[in-house]
Amino acid sequence: MRHGLELKKAVFHTICGRFDDWAQQFAFACRRGCASCCTRHVTITGVEAQIVLDHVVAGQMQQWLAARLETGLPEQRAGLTTNQLAQRCLEGGDPPAEHRDSGAPCPFLEHDRCMIYPARPFACRCFASTSSCRPGGSAVVEPAYLAAATAVSQIIEHLGQFDLWGNMLHVLYVIGCESKVIDPEPSENSLMDVRNRCTTAQPLPCFLLDESDRVRVVPLIESIFRATVAGKTVENILNGR
């Protein structure tokens, strides 16, 4: 699927809007200033990175972003993408061992407020809890919500297929440097080294859905596919038609 970046951005926002509408059925405890879940362990696509960079440029925050990215890029390399995990499950393979998040705060937080909030990636948008979180604790969500968030993550990965995928800080660093949005100070982080910590987004092989979640999640997926952007349905855009 080869479409212009602006179209992909518009599709991303449409997908997020449909998910937000669907998620209104849940009562979340999340409030402004609640940042317990805001860690460095966030994965994004290249499309989402471009949206963040647009926000940074519009707010003349390039030096701010460069400084935040230089203060601690994770050493961890990208593991399987969500769609690679789905492909492995489709083939009957076992899922990989889960990587535990260090819990280090996201560098984009200031006074427990996200400085890129309007442009935040889907992994941040969908993280929620029906009870108040505490540092080191766990979010509480219904299985159907988690299943829907996973399905939408798969669609967004398909949208950005064959472009960069990985930790938010790595992908932003690579695309930010290559597009000249940021010009970080020389450090031990070479551009090639950071790029090698990323992988590439993959096409959607199947949805990671249990039968018990289909009744609630399939209507969301169908709503996303039926939505129109630039005169085409999202389904047709995703299928390259």
CYANA upper distance limits for C-alpha pairs under 8 A (distance plus 0.5 A):
  1 MET  CA    161 GLN  CA      8.44
  1 MET  CA    237 ILE  CA      8.32
  1 MET  CA    238 LEU  CA      7.34
  1 MET  CA    239 ASN  CA      7.19
  1 MET  CA    240 GLY  CA      5.23
  2 ARG  CA    240 GLY  CA      7.52
  3 HIS  CA      7 LEU  CA      7.17
  3 HIS  CA      8 LYS  CA      7.48
  3 HIS  CA    240 GLY  CA      8.42
  4 GLY  CA      8 LYS  CA      7.04
  5 LEU  CA      9 LYS  CA      6.72
  5 LEU  CA     47 VAL  CA      7.77
  6 GLU  CA     10 ALA  CA      6.78
  7 LEU  CA     11 VAL  CA      6.70
  7 LEU  CA    229 VAL  CA      8.25
  7 LEU  CA    230 ALA  CA      8.17
  8 LYS  CA     12 PHE  CA      6.63
  8 LYS  CA     47 VAL  CA      7.34
  8 LYS  CA    159 LEU  CA      7.38
  8 LYS  CA    160 GLY  CA      8.29
  9 LYS  CA     13 HIS  CA      6.86
  9 LYS  CA     47 VAL  CA      6.90
  9 LYS  CA     48 GLU  CA      8.11
  9 LYS  CA     51 ILE  CA      7.50
 10 ALA  CA     14 THR  CA      6.73
 10 ALA  CA    229 VAL  CA      7.50
 11 VAL  CA     15 ILE  CA      6.63
 11 VAL  CA    229 VAL  CA      6.99
 11 VAL  CA    234 VAL  CA      7.31
 12 PHE  CA     16 CYS  CA      6.76
 12 PHE  CA     47 VAL  CA      8.48
 12 PHE  CA     48 GLU  CA      8.41
 12 PHE  CA    156 ILE  CA      7.29
 12 PHE  CA    159 LEU  CA      8.40
 13 HIS  CA     17 GLY  CA      6.59
 14 THR  CA     18 ARG  CA      6.82
 14 THR  CA    224 ILE  CA      8.18
 14 THR  CA    227 ALA  CA      7.99
 14 THR  CA    229 VAL  CA      8.27
 15 ILE  CA     19 PHE  CA      6.78
 15 ILE  CA    152 VAL  CA      8.11
 15 ILE  CA    156 ILE  CA      8.43
 15 ILE  CA    224 ILE  CA      6.40
 16 CYS  CA     20 ASP  CA      6.56
 16 CYS  CA    122 PHE  CA      7.69
 17 GLY  CA     21 ASP  CA      6.75
 18 ARG  CA     22 TRP  CA      6.76
 18 ARG  CA    220 LEU  CA      7.82
 18 ARG  CA    223 SER  CA      7.57
 18 ARG  CA    224 ILE  CA      6.71
 19 PHE  CA     23 ALA  CA      6.56
 19 PHE  CA    152 VAL  CA      8.20
 19 PHE  CA    220 LEU  CA      7.58
 20 ASP  CA     24 GLN  CA      7.04
 22 TRP  CA    220 LEU  CA      7.17
 23 ALA  CA    145 TYR  CA      8.04
 26 PHE  CA    130 THR  CA      8.24
 27 ALA  CA    130 THR  CA      6.58
 28 PHE  CA    128 ALA  CA      7.14
 28 PHE  CA    129 SER  CA      6.04
 28 PHE  CA    130 THR  CA      4.77
 28 PHE  CA    131 SER  CA      7.39
 29 ALA  CA    128 ALA  CA      8.32
 29 ALA  CA    129 SER  CA      6.52
 29 ALA  CA    130 THR  CA      5.59
 29 ALA  CA    131 SER  CA      5.73
 29 ALA  CA    132 SER  CA      5.99
 30 CYS  CA     34 CYS  CA      6.84
 30 CYS  CA    128 ALA  CA      6.93
 30 CYS  CA    129 SER  CA      6.97
 30 CYS  CA    130 THR  CA      8.09
 30 CYS  CA    131 SER  CA      8.40
 30 CYS  CA    132 SER  CA      7.36
 32 ARG  CA    113 ARG  CA      7.80
 33 GLY  CA    111 HIS  CA      8.29
 33 GLY  CA    112 ASP  CA      5.63
 33 GLY  CA    113 ARG  CA      6.05
 34 CYS  CA    112 ASP  CA      7.24
 34 CYS  CA    113 ARG  CA      8.45
 35 ALA  CA    112 ASP  CA      6.08
 35 ALA  CA    113 ARG  CA      7.74
 36 SER  CA    133 CYS  CA      6.91
 36 SER  CA    134 ARG  CA      6.54
 36 SER  CA    135 PRO  CA      5.76
 36 SER  CA    136 GLY  CA      8.22
 37 CYS  CA    127 PHE  CA      8.03
 37 CYS  CA    133 CYS  CA      8.31
 37 CYS  CA    135 PRO  CA      8.36
 37 CYS  CA    139 ALA  CA      8.45
 38 CYS  CA    105 PRO  CA      6.49
 38 CYS  CA    106 CYS  CA      6.00
 38 CYS  CA    109 LEU  CA      8.38
 38 CYS  CA    124 CYS  CA      8.19
 39 THR  CA    103 GLY  CA      6.12
 39 THR  CA    104 ALA  CA      5.94
 39 THR  CA    105 PRO  CA      4.81
 39 THR  CA    106 CYS  CA      4.83
 40 ARG  CA     74 PRO  CA      8.35
 40 ARG  CA    103 GLY  CA      7.76
 40 ARG  CA    104 ALA  CA      6.61
 40 ARG  CA    105 PRO  CA      6.57
 40 ARG  CA    106 CYS  CA      5.16
 40 ARG  CA    107 PRO  CA      7.83
 40 ARG  CA    167 ASN  CA      8.31
 40 ARG  CA    168 MET  CA      8.14
 40 ARG  CA    169 LEU  CA      8.06
 41 HIS  CA    101 ASP  CA      6.52
 41 HIS  CA    102 SER  CA      8.37
 41 HIS  CA    103 GLY  CA      8.22
 41 HIS  CA    167 ASN  CA      7.12
 41 HIS  CA    168 MET  CA      8.25
 42 VAL  CA    123 ALA  CA      6.82
 42 VAL  CA    124 CYS  CA      7.81
 42 VAL  CA    167 ASN  CA      6.07
 42 VAL  CA    168 MET  CA      6.01
 43 THR  CA    123 ALA  CA      7.28
 43 THR  CA    165 TRP  CA      7.50
 43 THR  CA    166 GLY  CA      5.51
 43 THR  CA    167 ASN  CA      4.83
 43 THR  CA    168 MET  CA      5.61
 44 ILE  CA     48 GLU  CA      6.67
 44 ILE  CA     49 ALA  CA      7.41
 44 ILE  CA    121 PRO  CA      6.99
 44 ILE  CA    122 PHE  CA      8.17
 44 ILE  CA    123 ALA  CA      7.73
 44 ILE  CA    165 TRP  CA      6.23
 44 ILE  CA    166 GLY  CA      6.29
 44 ILE  CA    167 ASN  CA      6.84
 44 ILE  CA    168 MET  CA      5.86
 44 ILE  CA    171 VAL  CA      7.84
 45 THR  CA     49 ALA  CA      6.90
 45 THR  CA    156 ILE  CA      8.21
 45 THR  CA    157 GLU  CA      6.89
 45 THR  CA    160 GLY  CA      6.47
 45 THR  CA    163 ASP  CA      7.65
 45 THR  CA    164 LEU  CA      6.42
 45 THR  CA    165 TRP  CA      5.10
 45 THR  CA    166 GLY  CA      7.44
 45 THR  CA    171 VAL  CA      8.07
 45 THR  CA    201 ALA  CA      7.26
 46 GLY  CA     50 GLN  CA      6.76
 46 GLY  CA    160 GLY  CA      6.88
 46 GLY  CA    163 ASP  CA      6.35
 46 GLY  CA    164 LEU  CA      5.64
 46 GLY  CA    165 TRP  CA      6.81
 46 GLY  CA    171 VAL  CA      7.31
 46 GLY  CA    175 ILE  CA      8.14
 47 VAL  CA     51 ILE  CA      7.04
 47 VAL  CA    160 GLY  CA      6.46
 48 GLU  CA     52 VAL  CA      6.91
 48 GLU  CA    120 ARG  CA      8.38
 48 GLU  CA    121 PRO  CA      6.16
 48 GLU  CA    122 PHE  CA      8.43
 49 ALA  CA     53 LEU  CA      6.68
 49 ALA  CA    121 PRO  CA      8.21
 49 ALA  CA    168 MET  CA      7.97
 49 ALA  CA    171 VAL  CA      7.17
 49 ALA  CA    172 LEU  CA      6.07
 49 ALA  CA    175 ILE  CA      7.89
 50 GLN  CA     54 ASP  CA      6.60
 50 GLN  CA    175 ILE  CA      8.17
 51 ILE  CA     55 HIS  CA      6.91
 51 ILE  CA    119 ALA  CA      6.52
 52 VAL  CA     56 VAL  CA      6.76
 52 VAL  CA    116 ILE  CA      7.39
 52 VAL  CA    119 ALA  CA      5.64
 52 VAL  CA    120 ARG  CA      7.15
 52 VAL  CA    121 PRO  CA      8.28
 53 LEU  CA     57 VAL  CA      6.64
 53 LEU  CA    172 LEU  CA      8.14
 53 LEU  CA    176 GLY  CA      7.50
 53 LEU  CA    181 VAL  CA      7.81
 54 ASP  CA     58 ALA  CA      6.60
 55 HIS  CA     59 GLY  CA      6.68
 55 HIS  CA    116 ILE  CA      7.68
 55 HIS  CA    118 PRO  CA      8.42
 55 HIS  CA    119 ALA  CA      6.84
 56 VAL  CA     60 GLN  CA      6.49
 56 VAL  CA     61 MET  CA      5.40
 56 VAL  CA     62 GLN  CA      6.48
 56 VAL  CA     65 LEU  CA      7.88
 56 VAL  CA    116 ILE  CA      8.17
 57 VAL  CA     61 MET  CA      6.61
 57 VAL  CA     62 GLN  CA      6.76
 57 VAL  CA    181 VAL  CA      7.80
 61 MET  CA     65 LEU  CA      6.63
 62 GLN  CA     66 ALA  CA      6.70
 62 GLN  CA    181 VAL  CA      6.91
 62 GLN  CA    182 ILE  CA      6.14
 63 GLN  CA     67 ALA  CA      6.68
 63 GLN  CA    182 ILE  CA      7.37
 63 GLN  CA    183 ASP  CA      8.43
 64 TRP  CA     68 ARG  CA      6.80
 65 LEU  CA     69 LEU  CA      6.65
 65 LEU  CA    182 ILE  CA      7.83
 66 ALA  CA     70 GLU  CA      6.70
 66 ALA  CA    173 TYR  CA      8.48
 66 ALA  CA    182 ILE  CA      6.17
 66 ALA  CA    183 ASP  CA      7.17
 66 ALA  CA    184 PRO  CA      5.70
 67 ALA  CA     71 THR  CA      6.95
 67 ALA  CA    184 PRO  CA      7.57
 68 ARG  CA     72 GLY  CA      8.21
 68 ARG  CA    107 PRO  CA      6.29
 68 ARG  CA    108 PHE  CA      7.48
 69 LEU  CA     73 LEU  CA      6.82
 69 LEU  CA    107 PRO  CA      8.15
 69 LEU  CA    169 LEU  CA      6.85
 69 LEU  CA    173 TYR  CA      7.13
 70 GLU  CA    184 PRO  CA      7.44
 70 GLU  CA    185 GLU  CA      8.17
 70 GLU  CA    187 SER  CA      8.41
 73 LEU  CA    169 LEU  CA      6.83
 73 LEU  CA    170 HIS  CA      7.24
 74 PRO  CA    169 LEU  CA      8.26
 74 PRO  CA    170 HIS  CA      8.27
 75 GLU  CA    197 ARG  CA      8.26
 76 GLN  CA    197 ARG  CA      7.55
 77 ARG  CA    166 GLY  CA      8.41
 77 ARG  CA    196 ASN  CA      8.18
 77 ARG  CA    197 ARG  CA      4.76
 77 ARG  CA    198 CYS  CA      6.81
 78 ALA  CA    165 TRP  CA      8.37
 78 ALA  CA    166 GLY  CA      5.75
 78 ALA  CA    167 ASN  CA      7.18
 78 ALA  CA    197 ARG  CA      6.32
 78 ALA  CA    198 CYS  CA      5.77
 78 ALA  CA    199 THR  CA      6.61
 79 GLY  CA    166 GLY  CA      8.47
 79 GLY  CA    199 THR  CA      8.37
 80 LEU  CA     84 GLN  CA      6.11
 80 LEU  CA     85 LEU  CA      6.53
 81 THR  CA     85 LEU  CA      6.73
 81 THR  CA    165 TRP  CA      8.05
 81 THR  CA    166 GLY  CA      8.39
 81 THR  CA    200 THR  CA      8.48
 81 THR  CA    201 ALA  CA      7.18
 81 THR  CA    202 GLN  CA      7.84
 82 THR  CA     86 ALA  CA      6.80
 82 THR  CA    150 THR  CA      8.36
 82 THR  CA    153 SER  CA      7.89
 82 THR  CA    154 GLN  CA      6.66
 82 THR  CA    157 GLU  CA      8.25
 83 ASN  CA     87 GLN  CA      6.64
 83 ASN  CA    154 GLN  CA      6.41
 83 ASN  CA    157 GLU  CA      7.82
 83 ASN  CA    158 HIS  CA      8.45
 83 ASN  CA    201 ALA  CA      8.32
 83 ASN  CA    202 GLN  CA      6.45
 83 ASN  CA    203 PRO  CA      7.17
 83 ASN  CA    204 LEU  CA      6.10
 83 ASN  CA    205 PRO  CA      7.12
 83 ASN  CA    206 CYS  CA      8.34
 84 GLN  CA     88 ARG  CA      6.70
 84 GLN  CA    202 GLN  CA      7.27
 85 LEU  CA     89 CYS  CA      6.73
 85 LEU  CA     95 PRO  CA      7.20
 86 ALA  CA     90 LEU  CA      6.59
 86 ALA  CA    205 PRO  CA      7.16
 86 ALA  CA    206 CYS  CA      6.83
 86 ALA  CA    207 PHE  CA      7.35
 86 ALA  CA    208 LEU  CA      6.58
 87 GLN  CA     91 GLU  CA      6.77
 87 GLN  CA    205 PRO  CA      6.35
 87 GLN  CA    206 CYS  CA      7.70
 88 ARG  CA     92 GLY  CA      6.83
 88 ARG  CA     93 GLY  CA      5.61
 88 ARG  CA     94 ASP  CA      7.60
 88 ARG  CA     95 PRO  CA      7.70
 89 CYS  CA     93 GLY  CA      5.87
 89 CYS  CA     94 ASP  CA      7.26
 89 CYS  CA     95 PRO  CA      7.64
 90 LEU  CA    205 PRO  CA      8.49
 90 LEU  CA    206 CYS  CA      7.95
103 GLY  CA    136 GLY  CA      7.91
105 PRO  CA    109 LEU  CA      8.02
108 PHE  CA    114 CYS  CA      6.34
108 PHE  CA    115 MET  CA      6.18
108 PHE  CA    116 ILE  CA      7.47
109 LEU  CA    113 ARG  CA      5.74
109 LEU  CA    114 CYS  CA      5.19
109 LEU  CA    115 MET  CA      6.60
110 GLU  CA    114 CYS  CA      7.02
110 GLU  CA    115 MET  CA      7.33
116 ILE  CA    120 ARG  CA      6.23
120 ARG  CA    124 CYS  CA      6.75
120 ARG  CA    125 ARG  CA      7.19
121 PRO  CA    125 ARG  CA      6.86
122 PHE  CA    126 CYS  CA      6.45
122 PHE  CA    153 SER  CA      7.73
123 ALA  CA    127 PHE  CA      6.86
123 ALA  CA    153 SER  CA      8.07
126 CYS  CA    149 ALA  CA      6.78
128 ALA  CA    139 ALA  CA      7.20
128 ALA  CA    140 VAL  CA      8.16
128 ALA  CA    141 VAL  CA      7.65
129 SER  CA    133 CYS  CA      7.75
129 SER  CA    139 ALA  CA      5.31
129 SER  CA    140 VAL  CA      5.24
129 SER  CA    141 VAL  CA      5.94
130 THR  CA    139 ALA  CA      7.97
130 THR  CA    140 VAL  CA      6.02
130 THR  CA    141 VAL  CA      6.38
131 SER  CA    139 ALA  CA      7.69
131 SER  CA    140 VAL  CA      6.69
132 SER  CA    139 ALA  CA      8.38
133 CYS  CA    137 GLY  CA      6.57
133 CYS  CA    138 SER  CA      7.02
133 CYS  CA    139 ALA  CA      6.61
134 ARG  CA    138 SER  CA      8.18
141 VAL  CA    145 TYR  CA      6.94
141 VAL  CA    146 LEU  CA      7.31
142 GLU  CA    146 LEU  CA      7.14
143 PRO  CA    147 ALA  CA      6.59
143 PRO  CA    213 ASP  CA      7.89
144 ALA  CA    148 ALA  CA      6.57
144 ALA  CA    213 ASP  CA      5.79
144 ALA  CA    216 ARG  CA      7.22
144 ALA  CA    217 VAL  CA      7.25
145 TYR  CA    149 ALA  CA      6.65
146 LEU  CA    150 THR  CA      6.68
147 ALA  CA    151 ALA  CA      6.70
147 ALA  CA    208 LEU  CA      7.91
147 ALA  CA    209 LEU  CA      6.79
147 ALA  CA    213 ASP  CA      7.36
147 ALA  CA    217 VAL  CA      7.72
148 ALA  CA    152 VAL  CA      6.66
148 ALA  CA    217 VAL  CA      6.02
148 ALA  CA    220 LEU  CA      8.20
149 ALA  CA    153 SER  CA      6.59
150 THR  CA    154 GLN  CA      6.79
150 THR  CA    208 LEU  CA      7.79
151 ALA  CA    155 ILE  CA      6.95
151 ALA  CA    207 PHE  CA      6.53
151 ALA  CA    208 LEU  CA      7.18
151 ALA  CA    209 LEU  CA      8.06
151 ALA  CA    221 ILE  CA      8.23
152 VAL  CA    156 ILE  CA      6.70
152 VAL  CA    221 ILE  CA      8.11
153 SER  CA    157 GLU  CA      6.61
154 GLN  CA    158 HIS  CA      6.70
154 GLN  CA    204 LEU  CA      6.77
154 GLN  CA    207 PHE  CA      7.90
155 ILE  CA    159 LEU  CA      6.76
155 ILE  CA    204 LEU  CA      7.28
156 ILE  CA    160 GLY  CA      6.95
157 GLU  CA    161 GLN  CA      6.40
157 GLU  CA    201 ALA  CA      6.05
157 GLU  CA    202 GLN  CA      6.90
157 GLU  CA    203 PRO  CA      7.55
157 GLU  CA    204 LEU  CA      8.09
158 HIS  CA    201 ALA  CA      7.40
158 HIS  CA    202 GLN  CA      6.43
158 HIS  CA    203 PRO  CA      5.03
158 HIS  CA    204 LEU  CA      5.95
158 HIS  CA    238 LEU  CA      7.75
159 LEU  CA    203 PRO  CA      8.40
159 LEU  CA    238 LEU  CA      6.67
160 GLY  CA    164 LEU  CA      8.37
160 GLY  CA    201 ALA  CA      6.61
160 GLY  CA    202 GLN  CA      8.28
161 GLN  CA    200 THR  CA      7.45
161 GLN  CA    201 ALA  CA      4.93
161 GLN  CA    202 GLN  CA      5.24
161 GLN  CA    203 PRO  CA      6.16
162 PHE  CA    200 THR  CA      5.63
162 PHE  CA    201 ALA  CA      5.58
162 PHE  CA    202 GLN  CA      6.48
163 ASP  CA    200 THR  CA      5.83
163 ASP  CA    201 ALA  CA      6.28
164 LEU  CA    171 VAL  CA      7.13
164 LEU  CA    198 CYS  CA      7.06
164 LEU  CA    199 THR  CA      6.40
164 LEU  CA    200 THR  CA      5.05
164 LEU  CA    201 ALA  CA      6.60
165 TRP  CA    171 VAL  CA      7.24
165 TRP  CA    198 CYS  CA      6.45
165 TRP  CA    199 THR  CA      5.79
165 TRP  CA    200 THR  CA      5.34
165 TRP  CA    201 ALA  CA      5.63
166 GLY  CA    170 HIS  CA      7.25
166 GLY  CA    171 VAL  CA      6.67
166 GLY  CA    197 ARG  CA      8.08
166 GLY  CA    198 CYS  CA      5.36
166 GLY  CA    199 THR  CA      6.54
166 GLY  CA    200 THR  CA      8.14
167 ASN  CA    171 VAL  CA      6.76
167 ASN  CA    198 CYS  CA      7.64
168 MET  CA    172 LEU  CA      6.53
169 LEU  CA    173 TYR  CA      6.52
170 HIS  CA    174 VAL  CA      6.76
170 HIS  CA    194 VAL  CA      6.52
170 HIS  CA    195 ARG  CA      7.59
170 HIS  CA    197 ARG  CA      7.70
170 HIS  CA    198 CYS  CA      7.31
171 VAL  CA    175 ILE  CA      6.61
171 VAL  CA    195 ARG  CA      8.02
171 VAL  CA    198 CYS  CA      7.45
172 LEU  CA    176 GLY  CA      5.96
173 TYR  CA    177 CYS  CA      6.46
173 TYR  CA    191 LEU  CA      8.39
173 TYR  CA    194 VAL  CA      8.16
174 VAL  CA    178 GLU  CA      6.61
174 VAL  CA    191 LEU  CA      6.81
174 VAL  CA    194 VAL  CA      7.34
174 VAL  CA    195 ARG  CA      6.56
175 ILE  CA    179 SER  CA      6.40
176 GLY  CA    180 LYS  CA      6.50
176 GLY  CA    181 VAL  CA      5.52
176 GLY  CA    182 ILE  CA      5.86
177 CYS  CA    181 VAL  CA      6.73
177 CYS  CA    182 ILE  CA      5.89
177 CYS  CA    183 ASP  CA      6.70
177 CYS  CA    184 PRO  CA      8.29
177 CYS  CA    191 LEU  CA      8.19
189 ASN  CA    193 ASP  CA      7.00
189 ASN  CA    194 VAL  CA      7.01
190 SER  CA    194 VAL  CA      6.86
191 LEU  CA    195 ARG  CA      6.60
192 MET  CA    196 ASN  CA      6.60
193 ASP  CA    197 ARG  CA      7.19
194 VAL  CA    198 CYS  CA      7.55
209 LEU  CA    213 ASP  CA      6.95
209 LEU  CA    214 ARG  CA      7.13
210 ASP  CA    214 ARG  CA      7.16
211 GLU  CA    215 VAL  CA      8.44
213 ASP  CA    217 VAL  CA      6.54
214 ARG  CA    218 VAL  CA      5.77
215 VAL  CA    219 PRO  CA      7.85
216 ARG  CA    220 LEU  CA      7.98
217 VAL  CA    221 ILE  CA      7.03
218 VAL  CA    222 GLU  CA      6.64
219 PRO  CA    223 SER  CA      6.53
220 LEU  CA    224 ILE  CA      6.76
221 ILE  CA    225 PHE  CA      6.76
222 GLU  CA    226 ARG  CA      6.60
223 SER  CA    227 ALA  CA      6.75
224 ILE  CA    234 VAL  CA      7.22
224 ILE  CA    235 GLU  CA      8.25
225 PHE  CA    233 THR  CA      6.91
225 PHE  CA    234 VAL  CA      5.45
225 PHE  CA    235 GLU  CA      4.92
225 PHE  CA    236 ASN  CA      8.44
226 ARG  CA    233 THR  CA      6.02
226 ARG  CA    234 VAL  CA      6.81
226 ARG  CA    235 GLU  CA      7.12
227 ALA  CA    233 THR  CA      5.91
227 ALA  CA    234 VAL  CA      6.17
228 THR  CA    232 LYS  CA      5.64
228 THR  CA    233 THR  CA      4.65
228 THR  CA    234 VAL  CA      6.25
229 VAL  CA    233 THR  CA      6.69
229 VAL  CA    234 VAL  CA      7.03
232 LYS  CA    236 ASN  CA      6.99
232 LYS  CA    237 ILE  CA      7.16
233 THR  CA    237 ILE  CA      6.87
234 VAL  CA    238 LEU  CA      6.53
235 GLU  CA    239 ASN  CA      6.66
236 ASN  CA    240 GLY  CA      6.58
236 ASN  CA    241 ARG  CA      5.38
237 ILE  CA    241 ARG  CA      6.16
